[in-house]
Amino acid sequence: MDHIDQKTIELFHLGARSVEASRKVIARHLEQCGACRHLYEEVRGYYREVGVENLQETLLLDRRTPRALPEVQKNDGFPIFRNMHVRVIRSIRSHPVSWSAGIACIALLTFSLQLIVRDVNPSYARVGAGYLTAYNQAEEVLWKQAIDPSSDVLTLDDPLTVGKSQAARVIDVDGDGTNEVFGVFGWGTQGLRDDSRWRNVLAAFNADGTERWRYTLRRRVSIGTQRFSDDWRFYQISAGDYNASGTPYVFGFASHVPWYPNVLVKLDARSGSLEGEYWHLGMFPVVRERDIDADGVAELILGGQNNQLQQACLAVLDPRVIRGQGPAPVGREIEGVEQGAEQFYIVFPGSDLKPYWYDVTNEVTSVGWKADSTLEVVVRERISPALAESSSPVLHEDCNLYFYFDRKMNCVDVRPSDAFSAIRQKHRNLGLLQKEADRSYFEHLRSQVLYWDGTAFVRKPVMNRHFQAVLDSARP
């Protein structure tokens, strides 16, 4: 006879009534046919493992009908297709080599699929521990560019590079759906590094980590009789399409060692070509981007101090107009550089604690916006310890004043920090100050906020006339 089908062999093993009449014939065939006998042994082993030794023990038995077993349903009606995990275990035991090869193929296929679907688009980047490192949205490392593995450069706790985006930026410059990465590397947490070939470089990398371009800053400048060597460090950057023109730019902020002067370079983000420079006789550790006048252009809001004026300052630059130099006393300008075209340039007064300053100038340390779009500018004064505590090991005490501006850059309010109020009261108690810090005191400070009109500082909120002239010349 032909080979016996698997269903009949299972019914034979279970002693079903439907095969009772042919049991002797089936038994004789199993003795003579090795293939069917092998199948029978496999079926018997299966039922032994699942704990069913005869038909009376299986729940599949229907005692109300002549049929021993229910009708076979498609795919899952017959017992041998149930408890498939048991069959898999038996098969692995019987054919370990075949299963090992199969599992290896499945693992390789799974790994290949993961590579295909893995996010390889840089979402952000960091500069630190000697590397520029790019990450995807899942915070997985995509690639590293070695800058100086022997030392820790520009880590996240550096006061000049607060946050993960100050020393590195990520934007799509060519519209291909993947981001390019931009980084600067020259400012170290443990001091300025003189030997790094990256110290005066702003570099761009493609999404896969290959270098796209690099811009190297080399300048020699003079201020009066003072000559400055070609020794520059980039300390932070900004990047983006600031006026939705389809042309992205990168702005690099660099300082001459050790703090002064500073220069802002504007580069075409796609090619690295120089588009403009703005020079400043101080430093801008605070860099923000925001459309403050709702004209569709995101301005650069820069906070810091002007070393020549010895005052905290805030500059608002239109990214389309990057040129010239910031205000300075007569005879203290950078030679050969025209007047700057800032949209606004503002300086902040010192309080009556100025005679007790630890530093020669106050400085802007933070810029933010309140819920009503009011601009908040934090101005820090570093105060030497009070005379009665001159033996204190503390070199200085920091206290802040908060200046608030509306959308037209009109200063509308000044408020003290708790530290400022406490330190000032301490000086009053020592007889060093007389005036009480009442409402009129802060109103006087507000009135001392000055605006550069392109020629002189004035008390009313005005734009720089040079910026206004650029706007007028650009109109059709």
C-alpha positions in Angstrom: 0.0 0.0 0.0 1.0 3.7 -0.3 2.4 5.6 2.6 0.0 6.3 5.4 -0.9 9.9 5.9 0.0 11.7 9.1 -3.6 12.1 10.3 -4.2 8.3 10.1 -1.0 7.6 12.0 -2.1 9.9 14.8 -5.6 8.3 14.9 -3.9 4.9 15.0 -1.7 5.9 17.9 -4.6 7.4 19.8 -6.8 4.2 19.3 -9.6 6.0 17.5 -12.7 4.0 16.5 -12.5 5.4 12.9 -9.4 3.3 12.2 -10.3 0.3 14.3 -11.1 -1.9 11.2 -7.7 -1.3 9.6 -5.5 -1.4 12.6 -3.8 -4.7 11.7 -3.1 -3.5 8.1 -1.6 -0.2 9.5 0.5 -2.1 12.0 1.8 -4.4 9.3 2.7 -1.4 7.1 4.5 0.3 9.9 6.7 -2.8 10.3 7.6 -2.8 6.6 7.9 0.9 5.8 10.7 2.8 7.4 9.4 6.2 6.4 6.0 5.7 8.0 7.5 4.1 11.0 9.8 7.1 11.5 6.7 9.4 11.3 4.9 7.2 13.8 7.8 7.4 16.2 7.7 11.2 16.0 4.0 11.3 16.6 4.2 9.0 19.5 7.1 11.0 21.0 5.1 14.2 20.6 2.1 12.8 22.5 4.3 11.4 25.2 5.8 14.9 25.8 2.4 16.6 26.0 1.2 14.0 28.4 -1.4 12.3 26.2 -0.9 8.5 26.0 -4.2 7.3 24.8 -7.4 8.6 23.3 -9.3 8.5 26.6 -7.0 11.2 28.1 -7.3 13.8 25.3 -9.9 16.5 25.6 -10.4 16.2 21.9 -12.5 13.1 22.3 -16.2 13.7 21.5 -18.1 10.9 23.4 -21.5 12.0 22.1 -20.8 11.2 18.5 -19.3 8.2 16.7 -16.4 10.3 15.7 -13.4 10.0 17.9 -12.0 13.4 16.9 -13.5 16.7 15.6 -13.2 17.5 12.0 -9.8 18.8 11.0 -9.9 22.6 10.7 -7.6 24.6 8.4 -4.1 25.1 9.9 -5.1 24.4 13.5 -7.6 21.7 13.7 -5.5 18.7 14.3 -3.6 18.0 17.6 -0.2 17.8 16.0 -0.4 21.5 15.1 -1.2 22.5 18.6 1.6 23.1 21.2 4.0 23.9 18.4 6.7 25.0 20.8 7.0 21.4 22.0 7.6 20.2 18.4 10.1 23.0 17.9 12.0 21.8 21.0 12.0 18.2 19.7 13.2 19.3 16.3 16.1 21.4 17.8 17.1 18.3 19.8 17.0 16.1 16.8 18.7 18.5 14.3 20.9 20.9 16.2 23.3 21.7 13.3 20.4 22.7 11.0 18.7 24.8 13.6 22.0 26.6 14.5 22.5 27.6 10.8 18.9 28.7 10.6 19.1 30.8 13.7 22.3 32.4 12.5 20.7 33.3 9.2 17.7 34.8 11.0 20.0 36.9 13.3 22.0 38.2 10.3 18.8 39.1 8.5 17.5 40.9 11.6 20.8 42.8 12.0 20.7 43.8 8.3 17.2 45.1 8.7 18.2 47.2 11.7 21.0 48.7 9.7 18.6 49.6 6.9 16.1 51.3 9.2 18.6 52.8 11.7 18.3 56.6 12.0 21.6 58.0 10.6 20.6 61.6 10.5 22.4 63.8 13.0 19.9 65.4 15.4 22.5 67.2 17.6 26.2 67.3 18.3 28.5 68.0 21.2 32.1 69.1 21.5 34.0 67.6 24.4 36.6 65.1 25.6 38.7 65.8 22.5 35.9 64.9 20.0 33.1 66.4 18.0 30.4 63.7 18.4 27.2 63.5 16.4 24.0 61.8 17.7 20.7 60.8 16.1 17.3 61.5 17.6 17.5 58.4 19.8 20.7 59.8 21.3 22.9 57.1 19.7 26.4 58.0 18.6 26.6 58.2 14.8 30.3 59.2 14.5 33.1 61.0 16.2 35.7 63.5 14.8 38.9 63.5 16.8 40.0 67.0 17.7 42.4 66.5 20.5 42.0 63.2 22.3 44.8 64.0 24.7 42.9 66.7 26.5 39.3 67.7 27.5 38.3 70.6 25.2 35.1 72.6 25.5 32.9 70.4 27.7 29.3 71.2 28.5 30.0 72.9 31.8 32.2 75.6 30.1 30.6 78.9 31.0 31.0 80.1 27.4 29.3 77.1 25.9 26.2 76.5 28.0 24.0 73.8 26.5 24.7 71.3 23.8 24.4 73.7 20.9 26.8 76.5 21.6 30.0 74.8 20.3 28.1 72.7 17.7 25.1 73.2 15.6 23.1 70.9 13.3 21.1 72.0 10.3 20.2 70.8 6.8 22.0 73.2 4.5 21.2 71.7 1.1 17.7 70.4 1.5 18.5 66.8 1.0 16.7 65.8 4.3 19.9 65.1 6.2 21.6 67.5 8.6 25.1 68.8 8.4 27.2 69.4 11.6 29.1 72.5 12.5 31.6 72.8 15.3 34.2 75.1 16.9 37.0 73.7 19.2 39.4 76.4 20.4 38.2 77.2 23.9 39.2 74.9 26.7 37.8 74.6 30.2 41.3 74.4 31.8 42.8 77.3 29.9 43.4 78.4 26.3 45.2 75.8 24.2 48.0 77.2 22.1 49.0 74.2 20.1 45.7 72.9 18.7 45.4 73.2 14.9 41.6 73.4 15.5 41.7 76.4 17.8 40.9 79.0 15.1 38.8 76.7 12.9 35.1 76.6 12.3 34.4 73.3 10.5 31.4 71.7 8.7 30.8 68.0 8.4 28.4 66.0 6.2 25.8 63.7 7.8 28.2 60.7 7.5 31.0 62.5 9.3 33.1 63.4 6.3 34.5 67.0 6.3 32.6 69.4 4.1 34.6 72.5 4.6 36.6 74.4 7.2 37.1 78.1 7.8 40.3 79.3 9.5 40.4 82.7 11.1 43.6 84.7 10.6 43.7 88.4 11.4 46.2 91.1 12.6 44.5 94.2 14.0 45.5 97.4 15.7 43.7 99.6 18.2 45.5 102.9 18.7 49.1 102.0 19.4 48.2 98.5 20.5 49.0 95.7 18.0 47.3 92.3 18.3 48.9 89.1 17.1 47.3 86.5 14.9 46.0 84.4 17.9 42.3 83.7 17.9 39.9 81.2 19.4 36.4 80.3 18.3 34.2 79.9 21.3 30.6 79.4 20.0 28.5 79.4 16.9 24.9 80.0 15.6 23.4 78.6 12.4 20.2 78.7 10.5 18.1 80.3 7.7 17.4 83.5 9.6 15.0 85.1 7.2 13.5 82.1 5.4 15.4 83.0 2.2 16.6 79.5 1.5 20.2 80.5 2.2 21.5 79.2 5.6 24.4 80.9 7.3 26.8 80.0 10.1 28.0 82.7 12.6 31.2 82.0 14.4 32.2 84.0 17.5 35.9 84.3 18.1 38.1 86.1 20.7 41.6 87.2 20.7 43.6 85.7 23.6 42.8 86.3 26.3 39.4 88.1 25.9 39.6 91.1 23.6 38.8 92.1 20.9 36.1 89.8 19.5 34.9 89.2 16.0 31.7 87.7 14.6 32.2 86.1 11.2 29.3 85.3 8.9 29.8 82.3 6.6 27.7 80.7 3.9 26.7 77.4 5.5 26.9 75.5 2.2 30.4 76.5 1.1 32.1 78.2 4.1 32.7 81.4 2.2 33.0 84.6 4.2 30.0 86.9 3.9 30.7 89.5 6.6 32.4 90.5 9.8 31.4 92.4 12.9 34.1 93.5 15.4 33.5 94.2 19.1 35.8 95.6 21.8 34.6 93.1 24.4 33.1 89.7 24.5 29.6 88.2 23.8 29.2 85.1 25.9 25.4 85.3 25.6 24.1 84.5 22.1 20.3 84.2 21.4 18.2 84.2 18.2 14.7 85.6 18.0 12.5 87.7 15.8 12.0 90.5 18.3 10.1 92.9 16.0 8.0 90.3 14.2 9.3 91.3 10.7 10.1 87.7 9.7 13.8 87.9 10.4 15.4 86.3 13.5 17.8 88.7 15.0 21.0 87.8 16.8 20.8 89.1 20.4 24.3 89.3 21.9 25.1 90.1 25.5 28.3 90.7 27.3 30.5 93.7 28.1 32.4 96.4 26.2 35.9 96.6 27.6 36.7 100.0 26.3 33.4 101.6 27.6 33.7 99.4 30.8 29.9 98.7 30.7 27.6 95.8 30.2 26.2 95.8 26.7 23.5 94.3 24.5 23.8 94.2 20.7 20.9 93.4 18.4 22.2 92.4 14.9 20.1 91.8 11.7 21.8 88.7 10.3 21.6 90.2 6.8 23.7 93.2 7.9 26.9 92.0 9.5 29.6 94.7 9.1 31.8 97.2 10.9 32.7 97.5 14.6 30.8 98.3 17.8 31.1 101.7 19.5 34.3 102.7 21.3 35.8 105.9 22.7 37.5 108.2 20.2 41.0 106.9 19.4 40.2 103.4 20.6 38.6 102.0 17.5 40.0 99.1 15.4 42.0 100.7 12.6 40.6 100.3 9.1 37.2 99.0 10.2 34.1 101.1 9.5 31.4 101.9 12.0 29.1 99.1 12.8 25.5 98.7 11.6 23.8 97.2 14.6 20.1 97.4 14.7 20.4 98.3 18.4 23.4 98.7 20.7 22.6 99.3 24.4 24.8 99.9 27.4 23.8 99.4 31.1 24.6 101.6 34.0 26.3 100.5 37.1 24.6 100.8 40.5 25.9 102.8 43.4 27.9 99.7 44.4 30.3 100.4 41.5 33.0 101.7 43.9 33.1 98.2 45.4 33.2 96.3 42.2 35.6 93.4 42.0 35.8 93.8 38.2 36.2 96.9 36.1 32.9 96.4 34.4 29.5 94.9 34.9 28.3 92.4 32.2 25.2 90.8 30.6 25.0 87.2 31.7 21.6 86.1 30.5 18.9 87.0 28.0 15.4 85.6 28.0 11.7 86.3 27.3 8.7 86.4 29.6 5.3 85.1 28.7 4.2 88.6 27.4 7.3 88.7 25.1 9.0 91.2 27.4 12.8 90.9 27.0 14.6 90.2 30.3 18.3 91.1 30.4 20.3 90.0 33.5 23.2 92.3 34.3 25.7 91.0 36.9 27.9 93.1 39.2 30.7 91.4 41.0 31.2 93.0 44.4 34.3 92.8 46.6 33.5 91.6 50.1 32.4 94.4 52.5 35.1 96.1 54.4 34.1 94.4 57.7 34.7 91.1 56.0 37.8 91.9 54.1 39.5 88.8 55.5 36.9 86.6 53.8 38.4 84.0 51.4 35.6 84.8 49.0 37.1 86.9 46.2 33.7 88.5 45.2 30.0 88.3 45.6 27.7 88.2 42.5 24.5 90.1 42.4 22.2 90.8 39.5 19.9 93.5 38.2 17.1 92.6 35.9 16.3 95.1 33.0 13.1 94.6 31.0 12.4 95.8 27.4 9.3 95.9 25.3 9.2 94.9 21.5 10.5 98.4 20.6 13.5 97.9 22.9 12.3 100.5 25.3 13.5 99.8 28.8 10.3 99.6 30.9 11.5 98.3 34.3 14.5 97.5 36.5 14.3 95.0 39.4 16.9 93.7 41.9 17.8 90.2 42.7 17.7 89.1 46.3 21.5 88.9 46.4 21.7 92.5 45.1 19.3 93.8 47.8 21.1 91.9 50.6 24.6 93.0 49.5 23.5 96.6 49.1 21.8 96.6 52.5 25.0 95.2 54.1 26.9 98.2 52.6 24.3 100.5 54.0 24.6 99.0 57.4 28.3 99.7 57.3 27.6 103.3 56.4 29.1 102.9 52.9 25.8 103.8 51.1 23.2 106.3 52.1 20.3 106.1 49.7 17.5 103.6 50.1 16.8 101.3 47.2 13.2 102.4 46.7 11.2 102.8 43.5 12.9 106.0 42.6 16.3 104.3 42.9 15.4 101.7 40.2 13.6 104.3 38.1 16.9 106.3 38.0 18.8 103.1 36.9 16.2 102.6 34.1 16.7 106.2 32.9 20.5 105.6 32.6 20.1 102.9 30.0 21.7 104.3 26.8 21.2 103.6 23.1 23.9 104.1 20.4 22.5 106.1 17.5 25.6 105.6 15.3 27.3 108.8 16.5 26.6 109.1 20.3 24.7 107.4 23.1 21.3 108.8 23.8 18.6 108.0 26.4 15.7 107.2 24.1 15.4 103.8 22.3 16.6 104.4 18.8 18.1 102.3 16.0 21.6 102.8 14.8 21.4 105.3 12.0 23.9 103.2 10.0 21.6 100.2 10.1 18.7 102.5 9.1 20.7 103.7 6.1 21.4 100.1 5.0 17.6 99.3 5.2 16.8 102.5 3.2 19.4 101.7 0.5 18.0 98.1 0.1 14.4 99.3 -0.6 13.4 99.4 -4.3 
